[in-house]
């Protein structure tokens, strides 16, 4: 796979992540769309800027419609790399992919959509990288964009499961492991709600290709960035009061299938 790499232009202010991987959207023409990022909230920021044909800037991250490569809305096309070349880092990165795909495939089965696929590559610096390609449903909502990359990064966890019940047990083991990385912290609020979300995506996000949150111009930049991740959804948070009440009401009444 030939990729046109993006020349990183900006110094980003990001929350420290213990799992040292970075993400970037890939265009329909296989062009990296923006700077490599660790903070996954920048990803739904970029989609919003693309859809609204605007320039978006927050915490040093910039995505400018018409200047930066267009984001593919007909597929989920996500780059991930580990900026290290040593043998241990490369091995750890490669071992992430089967576990990440297992999680993605599990929730894709719940949604009734085709399974994500992966192509392993190297970036222009020789760092190990991969292209994850999934169904466009993952691009429907900022919450789903966030969930996709969360499952990608969760590939670093030693999780093995055969069904939803055993996955829930694996999540509980991660939470009881004593590790305090960011993803484990996020998982505390999400582990027993993720299946409910993916069994009810139609009720939560509707059937339109793009959820109104992406095109609502009234939502402030910082509010959108901070409250549109999968962690916020599972904590019943949303950028506006009406959305907050809807999510809280819907999530609380939904039952596990």
Secondary structure, DSSP 8 states (H G I E B T S, - for coil): ---B-------------SS--EEEEB-TTSBB-S--BSSTHHHHHHHHHHHHT-EEEETTEEEEBTTB----SSSEEEEEEES--SHHHHHHHHHHHHHHHHHHHHHHHHHT----EEEEEE-TTS-EEEEEEE-GGGGS-HHHHHHHHHHHHGGGS----SSHHHHHHHHHHHHHS----HHHHHHHHHTTTHHHHHH-HHHHH-SSSS-HHHH-TTS-HHHHHHH-SHHHHHTT--SSHHHHHHHHHHHHH----
